[in-house]
């Protein structure tokens, strides 16, 4: 581990104190009412890939920024060619000190599909009920997008003059999972890198967990993330009439290969971020797994500790690359032997490993030349690059977090998912998923049904993110 990560551990340790009582709802505030209007408009503008319109949503936010005092030369509304509904917005607010590196605030405004018949409430109407906001995008990622835009509006209204240049990028296509979806952040990086270039960026992916009694139990800073890569297992043969079964059946052969893939366990591959998480999160637990987490974080070669942790499905992905079968297709007729059988395998690759190494491991465990292992046609993100555990970034995150959330530890995390930070790494922008908008993964409905975020998390997270970004804008 680096000296910086050890220092972060010491800082976090001093912050692990008895949890404060859950905060009571805030009294009405004029600035909160204006924010709620912005948030509501953004949430209720459908931005799904199928029928939604990110360009409309971006234009609405630009109109609000323009009314707050931003000039047309500071607002860039872009629309990728042949993608009229996939537009976005980039704001460039020059700072007074050109020697300070710019800060980029990145959020995506597209959302995952949602069918009204499946939801309890209309997914494209913002509904506040029992202390929660419900809607598609209420959390992922329109909460952060609205907060970032609202922050710039409040700065303008207060007369704040940033020392460093502040950029805001609201992009479309982050949720895309196939070759037909264009990623806006990636398109900007490839076509207009000058709009995105910054010394560092704040993004989604941090958050934190909800405590049993409400409020945040932990605050996460996403520093590292795994890289998703998809493979296709394919078996082909001549087939034939089903009345004459053959030993070389494509379905059986594929099934045997998938059984072997299910046993594939990659070696433990930690980095300073995952080590820091194991030590800090493990110290909060009072059980054998917690003790094993601390041991492994400090001694990555502790095989016994790794085996104990790996038994927990939620922790195993933190330790290593994982691969799992997610799609299956075979045969062409009920009365015919299959001529083709395919399966999709989704892998989440640990930082520092490659897709080629992962493919080779799959081929090795299958050990059958009749089973081809191919790269999927699904659009892939660039390989994630883990930025440094930079105290200049992480210390203010923790210090300001202690002010807003006393006694709640701020922990660097590594995500098994992926964000648009992978695209920013192509032009050397270290990107951090900031905390503040905590949630309970079991009930948040992110990418699923009845997505929600607590009003407590939304409003307190907004205040935290405002103070955090204000600090960096003025220092």
C-alpha positions as CSV (number, residue, x, y, z in Angstrom):
1,X,0.0,0.0,0.0
2,X,1.1,3.6,-0.6
3,X,1.9,6.1,2.1
4,X,-1.2,8.0,1.0
5,X,-3.5,5.0,1.4
6,X,-2.0,4.3,4.9
7,X,-2.7,8.0,5.8
8,X,-6.2,7.7,4.5
9,X,-6.7,4.6,6.7
10,X,-5.6,6.5,9.7
11,X,-7.9,9.4,8.9
12,X,-10.9,7.1,8.5
13,X,-10.1,5.3,11.7
14,X,-10.5,8.5,13.7
15,X,-13.9,9.0,12.1
16,X,-15.4,5.6,13.0
17,X,-17.5,6.6,15.9
18,X,-21.0,5.7,17.2
19,X,-23.6,6.6,14.5
20,X,-25.5,9.8,15.0
21,X,-29.3,9.6,15.0
22,X,-31.0,9.9,11.6
23,X,-31.5,13.4,10.5
24,X,-35.0,14.9,10.6
25,X,-36.5,16.3,7.4
26,X,-35.2,19.7,6.5
27,X,-37.5,22.7,6.9
28,X,-38.6,24.4,3.7
29,X,-36.0,26.5,2.0
30,X,-36.3,28.7,-1.1
31,X,-33.2,27.3,-2.6
32,X,-34.4,23.7,-2.1
33,X,-37.7,24.5,-3.8
34,X,-35.9,25.8,-6.9
35,X,-33.7,22.7,-6.9
36,X,-36.7,20.4,-6.7
37,X,-38.2,22.1,-9.8
38,X,-35.1,21.4,-11.7
39,X,-34.8,17.9,-10.5
40,X,-38.5,17.2,-11.3
41,X,-38.2,18.6,-14.8
42,X,-35.1,16.5,-15.5
43,X,-36.6,13.3,-14.0
44,X,-39.9,13.7,-15.9
45,X,-38.2,14.2,-19.2
46,X,-38.0,10.7,-20.6
47,X,-34.4,9.9,-21.7
48,X,-34.5,6.2,-22.4
49,X,-32.7,4.9,-25.4
50,X,-36.0,3.6,-27.0
51,X,-38.2,6.7,-27.0
52,X,-36.5,9.3,-24.8
53,X,-34.8,12.6,-25.7
54,X,-31.5,13.6,-24.0
55,X,-31.2,16.5,-26.3
56,X,-34.5,18.0,-24.9
57,X,-33.3,17.4,-21.3
58,X,-29.9,19.0,-22.0
59,X,-31.6,22.0,-23.6
60,X,-33.9,22.5,-20.5
61,X,-30.9,22.6,-18.2
62,X,-29.1,25.0,-20.5
63,X,-32.1,27.3,-20.4
64,X,-32.0,27.4,-16.6
65,X,-28.3,28.1,-16.6
66,X,-28.8,30.9,-19.1
67,X,-31.5,32.5,-17.0
68,X,-29.0,32.3,-14.0
69,X,-26.5,34.4,-16.0
70,X,-24.4,32.0,-18.0
71,X,-23.6,33.3,-21.5
72,X,-24.0,31.4,-24.7
73,X,-20.2,31.1,-25.1
74,X,-20.1,29.2,-21.8
75,X,-22.8,26.7,-22.9
76,X,-22.1,24.1,-25.5
77,X,-25.2,22.1,-26.6
78,X,-23.9,19.2,-28.7
79,X,-25.7,16.6,-30.8
80,X,-23.7,13.7,-32.3
81,X,-24.3,13.3,-36.1
82,X,-27.1,10.8,-36.9
83,X,-28.1,10.8,-33.2
84,X,-30.6,13.7,-32.8
85,X,-32.0,12.5,-29.5
86,X,-28.6,11.8,-27.9
87,X,-27.4,15.3,-27.3
88,X,-25.9,16.8,-24.2
89,X,-24.5,19.9,-22.6
90,X,-21.0,21.0,-21.6
91,X,-20.5,24.2,-19.5
92,X,-17.2,25.9,-19.4
93,X,-16.9,28.6,-16.6
94,X,-13.4,30.1,-16.7
95,X,-11.6,30.6,-13.4
96,X,-9.5,33.6,-12.3
97,X,-6.3,31.6,-12.0
98,X,-5.4,29.9,-15.2
99,X,-2.6,27.9,-13.5
100,X,-5.0,25.9,-11.5
101,X,-6.2,22.7,-13.3
102,X,-9.9,22.7,-14.2
103,X,-12.5,20.7,-12.3
104,X,-15.0,18.6,-14.4
105,X,-18.4,17.6,-13.0
106,X,-19.7,14.7,-15.0
107,X,-23.1,13.1,-14.9
108,X,-25.2,11.2,-17.4
109,X,-28.8,12.1,-18.1
110,X,-30.0,9.0,-19.9
111,X,-31.8,6.3,-18.0
112,X,-32.5,2.6,-18.2
113,X,-35.8,1.5,-19.8
114,X,-38.9,1.3,-17.5
115,X,-42.3,-0.2,-18.3
116,X,-45.3,1.4,-16.6
117,X,-47.1,-1.9,-16.3
118,X,-44.3,-3.3,-14.1
119,X,-44.0,-0.3,-11.7
120,X,-46.2,0.6,-8.8
121,X,-46.0,4.2,-9.8
122,X,-45.5,6.0,-13.1
123,X,-41.7,5.7,-13.7
124,X,-41.6,9.1,-15.4
125,X,-43.5,11.1,-12.8
126,X,-41.5,12.3,-9.8
127,X,-43.5,11.1,-6.7
128,X,-42.6,11.9,-3.1
129,X,-44.0,9.3,-0.8
130,X,-43.1,8.2,2.8
131,X,-39.8,10.1,2.7
132,X,-38.6,8.8,-0.7
133,X,-38.6,10.2,-4.2
134,X,-39.7,7.5,-6.8
135,X,-39.0,7.6,-10.5
136,X,-36.7,6.2,-13.2
137,X,-33.5,8.2,-12.8
138,X,-34.5,9.5,-9.3
139,X,-31.1,8.2,-8.2
140,X,-29.2,7.0,-11.3
141,X,-28.0,9.5,-12.3
142,X,-30.4,12.5,-12.5
143,X,-30.0,13.2,-8.8
144,X,-26.3,14.1,-9.3
145,X,-26.9,15.7,-12.6
146,X,-29.5,18.0,-11.1
147,X,-27.3,18.8,-8.1
148,X,-24.3,19.7,-10.3
149,X,-26.5,22.0,-12.5
150,X,-28.2,23.5,-9.4
151,X,-24.7,24.1,-7.8
152,X,-23.6,26.2,-10.8
153,X,-26.9,28.2,-10.7
154,X,-26.4,28.9,-6.9
155,X,-22.8,30.0,-7.5
156,X,-24.0,32.5,-10.1
157,X,-26.7,33.8,-8.0
158,X,-24.4,34.2,-5.0
159,X,-21.7,36.0,-7.0
160,X,-19.1,33.3,-6.5
161,X,-16.1,33.7,-8.7
162,X,-14.3,30.4,-9.2
163,X,-10.5,30.4,-9.0
164,X,-10.2,27.3,-11.1
165,X,-12.1,26.7,-14.3
166,X,-15.2,24.7,-13.7
167,X,-16.7,22.4,-16.3
168,X,-20.0,20.5,-16.3
169,X,-20.7,17.7,-18.7
170,X,-24.2,16.2,-18.9
171,X,-24.0,13.3,-21.3
172,X,-26.2,10.6,-22.9
173,X,-25.6,6.9,-23.5
174,X,-23.9,5.8,-20.3
175,X,-26.5,3.1,-19.8
176,X,-26.0,1.7,-23.3
177,X,-25.3,-2.0,-23.4
178,X,-25.2,-2.8,-27.1
179,X,-23.5,-1.7,-30.3
180,X,-26.4,0.5,-31.3
181,X,-26.0,3.0,-28.4
182,X,-23.6,5.9,-28.6
183,X,-21.8,6.9,-25.4
184,X,-21.8,10.7,-25.1
185,X,-18.8,11.0,-22.8
186,X,-16.8,8.8,-25.2
187,X,-17.9,10.8,-28.2
188,X,-16.8,14.0,-26.6
189,X,-13.5,12.6,-25.6
190,X,-12.9,11.3,-29.2
191,X,-14.2,14.4,-31.0
192,X,-14.0,17.4,-28.7
193,X,-11.4,16.5,-26.0
194,X,-10.8,20.2,-25.4
195,X,-14.4,20.5,-24.0
196,X,-13.7,17.8,-21.4
197,X,-10.0,18.3,-20.6
198,X,-9.6,18.9,-16.8
199,X,-7.1,18.2,-14.0
200,X,-9.6,16.0,-12.2
201,X,-13.3,15.0,-12.4
202,X,-16.1,14.2,-10.0
203,X,-18.6,11.6,-11.1
204,X,-21.2,9.1,-10.0
205,X,-20.3,5.8,-8.3
206,X,-19.5,6.9,-4.8
207,X,-22.5,7.3,-2.6
208,X,-22.6,5.1,0.4
209,X,-24.9,2.7,2.3
210,X,-28.0,3.4,4.3
211,X,-27.7,2.8,8.1
212,X,-30.4,0.5,9.7
213,X,-31.9,3.6,11.4
214,X,-31.6,5.9,8.4
215,X,-28.9,8.2,7.3
216,X,-25.6,7.0,5.9
217,X,-23.7,4.1,7.5
218,X,-20.7,4.7,5.2
219,X,-19.7,7.2,2.5
220,X,-18.0,5.7,-0.5
221,X,-15.5,7.4,-2.8
222,X,-15.2,5.3,-6.0
223,X,-11.6,5.4,-7.0
224,X,-11.3,2.2,-8.9
225,X,-13.6,0.1,-11.0
226,X,-13.5,-3.2,-12.9
227,X,-13.8,-3.4,-16.7
228,X,-16.8,-5.3,-18.2
229,X,-16.0,-7.5,-21.1
230,X,-18.3,-9.9,-22.9
231,X,-17.5,-13.2,-24.6
232,X,-19.4,-15.7,-26.6
233,X,-19.0,-19.4,-26.4
234,X,-19.9,-21.1,-29.6
235,X,-20.2,-24.8,-30.7
236,X,-21.2,-25.7,-34.2
237,X,-21.6,-29.1,-36.1
238,X,-23.6,-30.7,-38.9
239,X,-26.7,-31.4,-36.8
240,X,-29.2,-33.9,-38.2
241,X,-32.5,-35.6,-37.5
242,X,-33.5,-35.8,-33.8
243,X,-34.5,-39.5,-34.3
244,X,-30.8,-40.3,-34.5
245,X,-29.0,-38.8,-31.5
246,X,-25.3,-38.3,-31.8
247,X,-22.7,-38.1,-29.1
248,X,-21.4,-34.8,-30.5
249,X,-24.4,-32.7,-29.6
250,X,-23.7,-29.0,-29.7
251,X,-26.0,-28.3,-26.7
252,X,-24.3,-31.0,-24.5
253,X,-20.8,-29.8,-25.5
254,X,-21.7,-26.2,-24.7
255,X,-23.3,-27.3,-21.4
256,X,-20.2,-29.1,-20.4
257,X,-18.1,-26.0,-21.2
258,X,-20.4,-23.7,-19.2
259,X,-20.1,-26.1,-16.2
260,X,-16.4,-25.7,-16.4
261,X,-16.7,-21.9,-16.6
262,X,-18.8,-22.0,-13.4
263,X,-15.8,-23.4,-11.6
264,X,-13.4,-20.8,-12.9
265,X,-11.9,-18.8,-10.0
266,X,-9.4,-16.2,-10.9
267,X,-6.5,-15.4,-8.6
268,X,-6.8,-12.7,-5.9
269,X,-5.7,-9.4,-7.5
270,X,-5.8,-6.4,-5.1
271,X,-4.7,-2.8,-5.5
272,X,-4.3,0.1,-3.0
273,X,-8.0,1.0,-3.3
274,X,-9.4,-2.5,-2.7
275,X,-6.8,-3.0,0.1
276,X,-7.9,0.2,1.8
277,X,-11.5,-0.8,1.5
278,X,-10.9,-4.2,3.0
279,X,-9.1,-2.7,6.0
280,X,-11.6,0.1,6.6
281,X,-14.8,-1.8,6.0
282,X,-13.5,-4.9,7.7
283,X,-12.7,-2.9,10.9
284,X,-16.4,-1.9,11.0
285,X,-17.5,-5.5,11.2
286,X,-17.4,-7.5,14.4
287,X,-17.2,-11.0,12.9
288,X,-14.8,-13.5,11.4
289,X,-15.2,-12.1,7.9
290,X,-14.4,-8.6,9.1
291,X,-11.2,-9.8,10.7
292,X,-10.3,-11.7,7.5
293,X,-10.9,-8.5,5.5
294,X,-8.5,-6.6,7.6
295,X,-5.9,-9.3,7.4
296,X,-6.1,-9.7,3.6
297,X,-6.0,-5.9,3.1
298,X,-2.8,-5.8,5.0
299,X,-1.4,-9.1,3.7
300,X,-2.8,-9.8,0.2
301,X,-1.1,-13.2,0.2
302,X,-3.2,-14.5,3.1
303,X,-5.0,-17.4,1.3
304,X,-7.1,-18.5,4.3
305,X,-8.5,-14.9,4.7
306,X,-9.2,-14.7,1.0
307,X,-11.1,-18.0,1.1
308,X,-13.3,-16.9,3.9
309,X,-14.1,-13.6,2.3
310,X,-14.8,-15.2,-1.1
311,X,-17.6,-17.3,0.4
312,X,-19.6,-14.0,0.6
313,X,-21.0,-13.4,-3.0
314,X,-21.0,-9.6,-2.3
315,X,-17.3,-9.5,-1.4
316,X,-15.8,-12.1,-3.8
317,X,-16.0,-9.7,-6.8
318,X,-13.8,-7.2,-4.8
319,X,-11.0,-9.7,-4.8
320,X,-10.7,-10.9,-8.3
321,X,-11.9,-11.0,-11.9
322,X,-15.2,-12.8,-12.2
323,X,-17.0,-14.4,-15.2
324,X,-20.6,-15.6,-15.3
325,X,-22.9,-17.0,-18.0
326,X,-25.7,-14.6,-18.8
327,X,-27.2,-15.5,-22.2
328,X,-28.0,-18.8,-23.9
329,X,-29.2,-19.8,-27.4
330,X,-29.3,-23.1,-29.3
331,X,-31.0,-25.1,-31.9
332,X,-33.3,-24.3,-34.9
333,X,-36.1,-26.8,-34.7
334,X,-37.7,-29.1,-32.1
335,X,-37.2,-32.2,-34.3
336,X,-33.6,-31.5,-35.3
337,X,-30.2,-31.9,-33.7
338,X,-28.7,-28.5,-32.9
339,X,-26.3,-27.1,-35.5
340,X,-25.3,-24.2,-33.3
341,X,-25.3,-23.4,-29.6
342,X,-24.0,-20.2,-28.1
343,X,-23.7,-18.7,-24.6
344,X,-22.9,-15.2,-23.5
345,X,-20.4,-14.8,-20.7
346,X,-20.0,-11.5,-18.9
347,X,-16.7,-10.9,-17.2
348,X,-15.7,-8.1,-14.8
349,X,-12.0,-7.7,-15.1
350,X,-9.9,-6.5,-12.1
351,X,-7.7,-3.4,-12.7
352,X,-4.4,-4.4,-14.1
353,X,-5.6,-7.5,-16.0
354,X,-6.6,-7.6,-19.6
355,X,-9.4,-9.1,-21.8
356,X,-6.9,-11.2,-23.6
357,X,-5.7,-12.8,-20.3
358,X,-9.3,-13.4,-19.3
359,X,-10.2,-15.0,-22.6
360,X,-7.1,-17.3,-22.3
361,X,-8.2,-18.3,-18.8
362,X,-11.7,-19.3,-20.1
363,X,-10.2,-21.3,-22.9
364,X,-7.9,-23.1,-20.5
365,X,-10.6,-24.1,-18.1
366,X,-12.9,-25.3,-21.0
367,X,-10.0,-27.2,-22.6
368,X,-12.1,-28.1,-25.7
369,X,-11.0,-26.9,-29.1
370,X,-14.6,-27.5,-30.4
371,X,-15.8,-24.6,-28.2
372,X,-14.8,-21.3,-29.6
373,X,-14.4,-18.3,-27.3
374,X,-15.1,-15.1,-29.2
375,X,-15.4,-11.5,-28.2
376,X,-18.9,-10.2,-28.1
377,X,-20.2,-7.5,-30.5
378,X,-21.6,-5.6,-27.5
379,X,-20.0,-2.1,-27.3
380,X,-17.2,-2.1,-24.8
381,X,-15.8,0.7,-22.6
382,X,-12.1,1.4,-22.5
383,X,-10.2,-0.5,-19.8
384,X,-10.5,1.4,-16.5
385,X,-7.4,3.1,-15.2
386,X,-7.3,3.5,-11.4
387,X,-6.3,7.1,-10.4
388,X,-4.0,7.7,-7.4
389,X,-5.3,7.8,-3.9
390,X,-4.5,11.5,-4.0
391,X,-4.7,13.2,-0.6
392,X,-5.3,16.6,-2.2
393,X,-8.6,15.1,-3.5
394,X,-9.5,12.6,-0.8
395,X,-8.7,14.7,2.3
396,X,-11.2,17.4,1.5
397,X,-13.8,14.8,0.7
398,X,-13.4,13.3,4.1
399,X,-13.1,16.6,6.0
400,X,-16.2,18.1,4.5
401,X,-17.9,14.7,4.9
402,X,-17.2,14.8,8.7
403,X,-18.9,18.2,8.8
404,X,-22.1,17.0,7.1
405,X,-22.1,13.4,8.4
406,X,-20.4,13.3,11.8
407,X,-19.1,9.8,12.8
408,X,-19.6,8.3,9.3
409,X,-16.4,6.9,7.7
410,X,-15.4,7.8,4.2
411,X,-14.0,4.8,2.5
412,X,-12.3,4.5,-1.0
413,X,-14.1,1.8,-3.0
414,X,-13.7,-0.3,-6.1
415,X,-16.9,-0.9,-8.1
416,X,-17.7,-4.1,-9.8
417,X,-19.7,-2.0,-12.3
418,X,-18.5,0.6,-14.7
419,X,-19.0,4.4,-15.2
420,X,-18.0,7.0,-17.8
421,X,-14.8,7.5,-15.8
422,X,-13.3,4.9,-18.2
423,X,-13.6,7.3,-21.1
424,X,-12.0,10.2,-19.2
425,X,-9.0,8.0,-18.5
426,X,-8.3,8.0,-22.2
427,X,-7.3,11.7,-21.9
428,X,-5.6,11.4,-18.5
429,X,-8.4,12.8,-16.3
430,X,-8.3,11.1,-12.8
431,X,-12.0,10.6,-11.9
432,X,-13.5,10.1,-8.5
433,X,-17.1,9.0,-7.7
434,X,-18.0,11.3,-4.9
435,X,-20.1,10.4,-1.8
436,X,-23.2,12.1,-0.5
437,X,-26.0,10.3,-2.3
438,X,-26.2,7.2,-0.2
439,X,-28.7,4.4,-0.8
440,X,-29.7,0.9,0.2
441,X,-28.7,-1.4,-2.8
442,X,-31.4,-3.9,-1.8
443,X,-34.3,-1.5,-2.1
444,X,-33.0,1.4,-4.4
445,X,-34.4,-0.2,-7.6
446,X,-31.4,1.0,-9.6
447,X,-31.8,-0.4,-13.1
448,X,-34.8,-2.3,-11.8
449,X,-38.3,-1.6,-10.5
450,X,-39.5,1.3,-8.4
451,X,-36.2,3.2,-8.3
452,X,-36.0,5.5,-5.4
453,X,-33.8,7.7,-3.2
454,X,-34.6,9.1,0.2
455,X,-35.4,12.8,0.5
456,X,-32.9,12.8,3.4
457,X,-30.1,11.5,1.1
458,X,-31.1,13.8,-1.8
459,X,-31.2,17.0,0.2
460,X,-28.3,16.3,2.6
461,X,-26.2,15.0,-0.3
462,X,-27.0,18.2,-2.2
463,X,-25.7,20.3,0.6
464,X,-22.6,18.2,0.9
465,X,-21.8,18.2,-2.8
466,X,-22.3,22.0,-2.9
467,X,-19.8,22.5,-0.1
468,X,-17.4,20.0,-1.6
469,X,-17.4,21.5,-5.1
470,X,-17.4,25.0,-3.7
471,X,-14.1,24.2,-1.9
472,X,-12.4,22.9,-5.0
473,X,-13.8,25.8,-7.1
474,X,-12.3,28.4,-4.8
475,X,-9.0,26.7,-3.8
